[in-house]
Amino acid sequence: MRKRWACGPFWLTYLFLYTPIAVLVLMSFNKADTPYSWGGFGTSWYGELARDEAIRQGLVNTLIVAAGSTALATVLGTLLAVGLARHTRSRALVALATLPAILPDLVLAIGLLAFYSAIQATLGLHSVLAAHTVFGMAFVTTVVRTRLTHADTSLEEASRDLGAGPFTTFARITLPTLMPGIVAGALLAFTLSIDEFVIAFFTAGPKEPTLPIVIYSMVRFGVTPEINALATVLLAVSFTVVIAAQRLTRLTDSIG
C-alpha cells in the first residue's frame, strides 16, 4: 500500500504533463465548430487542414528548411565531432561547439538577425535554413561525439597500420561505426527544425513563412479545431522521429 502511495506523485506529474496533449488530440476529432464543446466524433477538420493553402505552403517551406538544414548540420556536425574527439582535447572548443544548443532560442535568434543585418543579407528561406543549420549542428555534434568517445579505436589503428590513408580509414572504418549516431543526430535536427518557431520568426522573410509562423498567425485570433488537427499531426511526427532517434541512440550505446 505504501508503495502505491509513493508512486502517486509520479503518476500525477505525468497526468499534469500529458492531459493537455490528450485533450488537444481528442478535440481534433470534434465535429463542432468550436474547440471548447464536444459535438461528436469526426475527421472533417483534417480535410479542412488538407485544403488550407496557407498551411500547405507553410508546410512546404518548413520541409525545405528542415531537409536542407538537416543535411548541412549532419555533414558539418559529424566533421566537427570527429575533429573534437580525435584532434583536440580543448574543453573550451567542445563548449563552443555545443553552445547553440544551450543558449536560449531568443538570444540565438537576435544574434543571427543582428549578423544578417550587419552583412546586409536578405531574409527568406535561405536565412532560416542557415540559422537552423547552426542550431542543428550542435545537436549532431553532441550525439556523434558521444559515439566517438565510446568507440573502439583499434580498428582505425589497424587500418592505418595496414597502409590505409586517413580518408580511406574514415570512409571504411570510422564512418560506418558512427552511422547510428549520425542518423540519430540527423533525426533530432530534423524534428527540432520542424518545430522551431523563435529563430524562424526572427530570420524568415515576410513572404515565405514556415509552418510554426503560420500557426502563430492563426492562433492569435483563437484556437480552432483545425489548429488542433494540425497540432495532432505535428505531434505524431515529432513523437515518431524522437522515438526513432532514441532507439538509434540506444543502439549506439550498445555497440559502444
C-alpha positions in Angstrom: 0.0 0.0 0.0 2.8 2.4 0.9 4.5 1.7 -2.5 1.3 2.6 -4.3 1.0 5.9 -2.4 4.7 6.6 -3.1 4.0 6.3 -6.8 1.2 8.8 -6.6 3.3 11.9 -7.2 5.0 10.2 -10.1 1.7 9.5 -11.9 0.3 12.9 -11.0 3.2 14.5 -12.7 2.7 12.6 -15.9 -1.0 13.3 -15.7 -0.2 17.0 -15.4 2.2 16.9 -18.3 0.1 14.9 -20.8 -3.5 15.8 -20.0 -3.4 19.0 -22.2 -1.9 17.0 -25.1 -4.6 14.3 -24.7 -7.4 16.9 -24.7 -5.8 18.5 -27.8 -5.8 15.2 -29.7 -9.3 14.4 -28.7 -10.7 17.8 -29.7 -9.1 17.5 -33.1 -11.7 14.9 -33.8 -14.5 17.2 -32.7 -17.4 17.8 -35.2 -18.3 21.1 -33.6 -17.0 24.5 -34.9 -15.7 25.5 -31.5 -12.9 23.7 -29.7 -14.5 24.3 -26.3 -17.5 22.0 -26.6 -17.9 18.4 -27.9 -20.1 17.9 -30.9 -19.4 14.3 -31.7 -16.6 12.3 -33.3 -15.5 13.2 -36.8 -12.4 13.8 -39.0 -13.7 16.7 -41.0 -11.1 19.1 -39.6 -8.3 17.0 -41.1 -10.0 17.5 -44.5 -10.1 21.3 -43.9 -6.5 21.1 -42.9 -5.5 19.5 -46.2 -7.4 22.1 -48.2 -5.9 25.1 -46.4 -3.5 26.8 -48.9 -1.6 28.8 -46.3 -0.9 25.7 -44.2 0.2 23.7 -47.3 2.7 26.4 -48.3 4.0 26.8 -44.8 4.5 23.0 -44.6 6.4 23.1 -47.9 8.6 25.9 -46.7 9.2 24.0 -43.4 10.1 20.8 -45.1 12.6 22.6 -47.4 14.3 24.3 -44.5 14.2 21.1 -42.3 15.7 18.9 -45.1 18.3 21.4 -46.1 19.4 22.3 -42.6 19.5 18.7 -41.5 21.7 17.7 -44.4 24.1 20.6 -43.8 24.0 20.1 -40.0 24.7 16.4 -40.3 27.7 16.8 -42.5 29.2 19.7 -40.7 28.3 18.4 -37.2 29.9 15.0 -38.0 33.1 16.5 -39.2 33.2 18.8 -36.2 32.6 15.9 -33.8 35.5 13.9 -35.4 37.7 16.9 -35.1 36.8 17.5 -31.4 37.2 13.8 -30.5 40.3 12.9 -32.5 42.3 16.1 -32.8 41.8 18.2 -29.7 41.2 17.9 -26.0 40.2 21.5 -25.5 37.1 21.8 -23.3 36.6 25.3 -24.5 36.2 24.2 -28.1 33.8 21.5 -27.0 31.8 24.1 -25.1 31.7 26.4 -28.0 30.5 23.6 -30.3 27.6 22.8 -28.1 26.8 26.4 -27.1 24.0 26.9 -29.7 22.1 24.0 -28.2 22.4 25.5 -24.7 21.7 29.2 -25.5 18.1 30.4 -25.2 16.4 30.5 -28.6 15.7 34.2 -28.2 19.3 35.0 -27.7 20.4 33.0 -30.7 17.7 34.4 -32.9 18.6 38.0 -32.0 22.3 37.3 -32.6 21.5 35.8 -36.0 19.3 38.7 -37.0 22.0 41.1 -36.0 24.5 39.2 -38.1 22.3 39.2 -41.1 21.7 42.9 -40.7 25.4 43.6 -40.4 26.2 41.8 -43.6 23.1 43.3 -45.3 21.7 39.9 -46.2 18.1 39.5 -47.3 15.8 37.4 -45.3 14.0 34.3 -46.7 14.1 30.6 -46.6 17.9 30.7 -47.1 18.4 32.7 -43.9 16.2 30.4 -41.9 18.0 27.4 -43.4 21.4 28.8 -42.4 20.1 29.6 -38.9 18.6 26.1 -38.4 21.9 24.6 -39.6 23.8 26.4 -36.8 21.1 25.3 -34.3 21.1 21.7 -35.5 24.9 21.3 -35.8 25.2 21.5 -32.0 22.9 18.5 -31.5 24.5 16.4 -34.2 28.0 17.2 -32.9 26.9 16.2 -29.3 25.4 12.9 -30.4 28.2 11.9 -32.8 31.0 13.0 -30.4 29.4 10.8 -27.6 29.5 7.9 -30.0 33.1 8.6 -30.8 34.2 8.8 -27.2 32.9 5.2 -26.6 34.1 3.8 -29.9 36.9 1.3 -30.1 39.9 2.9 -31.9 41.7 -0.4 -32.5 40.1 -0.9 -35.9 41.2 2.5 -37.1 44.8 1.9 -35.8 44.8 -1.5 -37.6 43.6 0.2 -40.8 46.4 2.7 -40.7 49.0 0.0 -39.8 47.9 -1.9 -42.9 48.7 1.1 -45.1 45.3 2.8 -45.5 45.3 6.5 -45.7 43.3 8.9 -43.4 40.4 9.2 -45.9 40.1 5.5 -46.6 40.2 4.8 -42.8 37.5 7.4 -42.2 35.3 6.2 -45.1 35.5 2.5 -44.4 36.0 2.2 -40.7 35.1 5.4 -38.8 32.0 6.4 -40.8 30.2 3.0 -40.6 30.9 2.9 -36.9 29.4 6.3 -36.4 26.4 5.8 -38.7 23.8 5.0 -35.9 24.9 8.2 -34.1 24.8 10.2 -37.3 21.3 9.1 -38.1 20.1 9.8 -34.6 21.6 13.3 -34.7 20.1 13.9 -38.1 16.6 12.8 -36.9 16.9 15.2 -33.9 18.0 18.1 -36.1 15.1 17.4 -38.4 12.4 17.3 -35.8 13.8 20.4 -34.0 13.8 22.3 -37.3 10.2 21.4 -38.0 9.0 22.5 -34.5 11.3 25.6 -34.1 9.5 28.9 -34.0 11.5 31.7 -32.4 14.6 31.5 -34.6 12.4 31.2 -37.7 10.3 34.1 -36.6 13.3 36.4 -36.4 15.1 35.2 -39.5 12.3 34.5 -42.0 11.2 36.8 -44.8 7.6 38.2 -44.8 6.6 36.3 -47.9 8.0 32.8 -47.0 6.8 31.9 -43.5 7.4 28.4 -42.1 4.6 26.3 -40.7 5.1 27.4 -37.0 4.8 31.0 -38.1 1.6 30.3 -40.0 0.2 28.5 -36.9 1.2 31.6 -34.7 -0.7 33.9 -37.1 -3.8 31.7 -36.9 -3.9 31.2 -33.1 -3.6 34.9 -32.4 -7.4 35.1 -33.0 -8.2 31.9 -31.1 -7.6 28.2 -31.3 -9.8 26.4 -33.8 -10.4 22.6 -34.3 -8.3 23.0 -37.5 -5.3 24.1 -35.4 -6.0 21.1 -33.1 -5.8 18.8 -36.1 -2.6 20.3 -37.3 -1.0 20.1 -33.8 -2.0 16.4 -33.6 -0.3 15.7 -36.9 2.9 17.6 -35.8 2.8 15.8 -32.5 2.6 12.4 -34.2 5.6 13.3 -36.5 7.6 14.6 -33.6 7.0 11.6 -31.4 7.9 9.2 -34.3 11.1 11.0 -35.0 12.2 11.4 -31.4 11.4 7.7 -30.6 13.4 6.6 -33.7 16.3 8.8 -32.5 16.2 7.4 -29.0 16.3 3.8 -30.4 19.2 4.6 -32.6 21.0 6.3 -29.6 20.5 3.1 -27.5 21.8 1.1 -30.4 24.9 3.4 -30.5 25.4 2.9 -26.7 25.1 -0.9 -27.0 27.6 -1.0 -29.8 30.0 1.1 -27.8 
